[in-house]
Amino acid sequence: MSTMNTVGRPTAPTANDHDYKYPTLTGGRGLLQAEHLIFESNGWGKTGVDLPEPKTDGSDLGDLVRRDPIGLPGLSEPETMRHYVRLSQKNHAIDLAIYPLGSCTMKHNPRLNEKMARLPGFSDIHPLQPTSTVQGALELMDTLAHWLKTLTGMPAVALSPKAGAHGELCGLMAIRAAHEASGQHEQRRKVLVPTSAHGTNPATAAFVGYTVVEVSQTEDGRVDVADLASKLGDDVAAIMVTNPNTCGLFERDILEISRLTHAAGAYFYCDGANFNAIVGRVRPGDLGVDAMHINLHKTFSTPHGGGGPGSGPVVLSAALAPFAPAPWVVHDADGYRLIEREEDEAAQAFGRMCAFQGQMGMYTRALSYMMSHGSCSTTNG
Ligand SMILES: *Cc1c(COP(=O)(O)O)cnc(C)c1O
């Protein structure tokens, strides 16, 4: 089979086809992206390392001693290095292009954030270290929490959820805990979700045990308020609305939507994945939102979707704040500490979202982004 080389000239297959399936003019492969599996590069019986002769003869293994070669690829050290460097060059990077991920409103991931996240005081710490040794990291979490609450106009935030979907789970669990506390959980079994919602919204509601009821949308792509009103009642636990919505439109009737929701005794969960479009202009707290996740990896930078982890802090209204999951950071004259257990002020917390404190690297990137682009030149101290 003939193939095309990088200058577009057809070339004949080489004798060594297993090695150079896509030859260049010179036979060098530095500019080619096509890469064999490392096991397909076998055949020379080379090795990149010299291991010392084993001191034992393996006789204690009896019949279990392997007699055949184990099929490791035969590559020299530079060949091995080049194989992995070529693979690494298949990665998409901010130096190559924008990151075109669907609904994600943040395409720019400044290098500065990466540099900050790699500072050893943030990157080389362990979640079980004594808090006296990680005061700076706790201060960073506290400052980030302060700005998330300030930007959303909400009194509380749970930092630990690890993605938007995890944040939705956190928000709905807080809502369920609030209905349980007021004795209404058994009666409020439905969650209303518009047709255009991101798939994670109905999935989360179902996962928490609710029945999902769809709300239709208007011809211009917004929530059909009349349909919503007709479905609200004392059997509804919450509505989940994305704003700006998935069609990229700001829900103009949002105040009416929250008024109707609260009048029915339900909570307003806002999917904040698109917060980047309104941050600094509109505060969800002023719109009557009770819980909203913020995809730090969408609104406050950080490569994601194969490029890095997510983080989905959830801001909560005064009604839901008591049920926020542990842990959270507090500070007093003795410095910063984590509230982790019922006996330390977390009596009503519905539980935890993850083993430790969440994604430290994401917190660092998000705060770096806020401090370099926003108005937060002073801390909350
Ligand atoms: C991205 C997104 C989510 C889910 O967030 P993840 O961080 O991917 O879990 C939820 N809703 C909307 C509208 C989104 O765009």
The ligand as a Tripos MOL2 file, in Angstrom:
@<TRIPOS>MOLECULE
LIG
   15    15     1     0     0
SMALL
NO_CHARGES

@<TRIPOS>ATOM
      1 C1        -20.4870   21.5260   32.0410 C.3       1 LIG1
      2 C2        -21.8710   21.6140   32.4810 C.ar      1 LIG1
      3 C3        -22.3400   20.8500   33.5630 C.ar      1 LIG1
      4 C4        -21.5280   19.7750   34.2520 C.3       1 LIG1
      5 O1        -20.3120   20.2190   34.7260 O.3       1 LIG1
      6 P1        -19.0660   19.2130   34.8690 P.3       1 LIG1
      7 O2        -18.0330   20.0420   35.5490 O.co2     1 LIG1
      8 O3        -18.7040   18.8000   33.4850 O.co2     1 LIG1
      9 O4        -19.5250   18.0570   35.6970 O.co2     1 LIG1
     10 C5        -23.6340   21.0440   33.9880 C.ar      1 LIG1
     11 N1        -24.4430   21.9240   33.3620 N.ar      1 LIG1
     12 C6        -24.0290   22.6550   32.3030 C.ar      1 LIG1
     13 C7        -24.9720   23.6270   31.6620 C.3       1 LIG1
     14 C8        -22.7320   22.5260   31.8170 C.ar      1 LIG1
     15 O5        -22.3230   23.2460   30.7860 O.3       1 LIG1
@<TRIPOS>BOND
     1     1     2 1
     2     2     3 ar
     3     2    14 ar
     4     3     4 1
     5     3    10 ar
     6     4     5 1
     7     5     6 1
     8     6     7 2
     9     6     8 1
    10     6     9 1
    11    10    11 ar
    12    11    12 ar
    13    12    13 1
    14    12    14 ar
    15    14    15 1
@<TRIPOS>SUBSTRUCTURE
     1 LIG1         1 GROUP 0 **** ****
